[in-house]
Amino acid sequence: MPLDLYNTLTRRKERFEPMSPDRVGMYVCGPTVYDTAHIGNARPVVVFDLLFRLLQRLYPAVTYVRNITDVDDKIIDRSRDSGEPIEALTKRTADLYHADMDALNALRPTIEPRATHHIAHMIALIQVLIERGHAYAAEGHVLFAVPSMAEYGQLSRRSLDEMIAGARVEVAPYKRDASDFVLWKPSADGQPGWDSPWGRGRPGWHIECSAMAKEHLGVTFDIHGGGLDLIFPHHENEIAQSRCAHDGAPLARYWVHNGFVTVEGEKMSKSLGNFFTVHELLDEFPGEAIRLTLMSAHYRQPLDFTREGLKHSKATLDRWYQALRGDPAPAAAELPFDVLAALEDDLNSPLAISHLHELASAVNKAAGEAEKAAAKGALRAAGEALGLLQQDPEAWFRWAPKGAADLSDADIRQRIDDRLAARKAKNYAEADRIRKELADQGILLEDGPQGTTWKRA
């Protein structure tokens, strides 16, 4: 069945029809690299990775562009406060971002442009806007003239007064209208800056994405994604800049936005002590458990992120990996129709997850080895579509949280051999003692026809 996506621009679910039948272009707003990614930052990564995987399954070629913002006032402030040079700060933070998102099984985008590599493209785009009467220079700044675009506000569907209040716009004497937003700003000594027709300065945030999207996907492309918080002002301003520079041509045909993340029922905040970074959580939980938790609610709905939810996801993955464990090995399999149908219905990940539960049950109920191998293959194929279940099951069960009292694999194997020797000698008390000793350290033994296997609790 075809893919349906909810389009924020039209406020309805629509049949997805790419501009080219054999190629899809998707742009998603990426990180501003000044700090470690938190769990709210991770949700769009997982959501659009899920969409990327699905599109790759449905179309011959998919270009997924996710930018890195490496020039921004937050970066400048963090560098000043910490004393870490900007180049070192952005490189370190971007590397950490990549490592954390890799741990969530998120595929790298096809193209990952950096803002600082596209300054010339931004300057050129700003010049076009000035020439067409949609922007003006004032006191070293260049501003977009919002009243020059009659359709401004179509994405967020708010009145201009509501948008001005919601954006907490800067009141500045050089603005012609309170709603006008910055395309270019002057840089003080010691701040990053580039030469331009308006003096040494740096770009505003919104123009960065318009320029990078145009450079790598063209004037109009298929899908633009991001979180709900980006609808206004960021995406609204991207549309304004791009349409006014390109004779009214749409920027993207489908606008897809994921819902907000709360933690334990409250807005995430450092002051409330519920601010979780992905990097910190990876010390306590496997990346796949975090990923499954982020997919447990439909992407357009709010997600309440809890440690109990993470524990539940870990237990779910334990069950699925247990179904994949041992002989026979999974047989090659097509993605089950029910899982594909769920994903094609506006990325209905909760429904897809429910089908994985059914597939794991089918493995456990399989009558013969051929049936079991086929059922395992279907479960692994379904997991792959969701970015799950691609590890070796034994490796999954040997994962341990950071800082846990940890026996090495060799130590555990030796204790299993000691237990086997005790059992052969009919010293069952010693065998039971070894089992309990391992269990107390979080190592569970399972005896089966093929011998004894182990996993971490």
Sequence and secondary structure as in RCSB ss.txt:
>XXXX:A:sequence
MPLDLYNTLTRRKERFEPMSPDRVGMYVCGPTVYDTAHIGNARPVVVFDLLFRLLQRLYPAVTYVRNITDVDDKI
IDRSRDSGEPIEALTKRTADLYHADMDALNALRPTIEPRATHHIAHMIALIQVLIERGHAYAAEGHVLFAVPSMA
EYGQLSRRSLDEMIAGARVEVAPYKRDASDFVLWKPSADGQPGWDSPWGRGRPGWHIECSAMAKEHLGVTFDIHG
GGLDLIFPHHENEIAQSRCAHDGAPLARYWVHNGFVTVEGEKMSKSLGNFFTVHELLDEFPGEAIRLTLMSAHYR
QPLDFTREGLKHSKATLDRWYQALRGDPAPAAAELPFDVLAALEDDLNSPLAISHLHELASAVNKAAGEAEKAAA
KGALRAAGEALGLLQQDPEAWFRWAPKGAADLSDADIRQRIDDRLAARKAKNYAEADRIRKELADQGILLEDGPQ
GTTWKRA
>XXXX:A:secstr
   EEEETTTTEEEE   SBTTEEEEEE   BTTS  BHHHHHHHHHHHHHHHHHHHHSSEEEEEE BB   HHH
HHHHHHH   HHHHHHHHHHHHHHHHHHTT    SB  BGGG HHHHHHHHHHHHHTTSEEEETTEEEE GGG T
TTTTTTT  HHHHHHHHT    TT SSTT EEEEEE  TTS  B  TT SEEE HHHHHHHHHHHHH SSEEEEE
EEGGGIIIIIHHHHHHHHHHTTT  SEEEEEEE  EEETTEE  GGGT   BHHHHTTTS HHHHHHHHTSS TT
S EEE HHHHHHHHHHHHHHHHHH SSS        HHHHHHHHBT  HHHHHHHHHHHHHHHHH  SHHHHHHH
HHHHHHHHHHTT S S HHHHHT   TT     HHHHHHHHHHHHHHHHTT HHHHHHHHHHHHHTTEEEEEETT
EEEEEE 
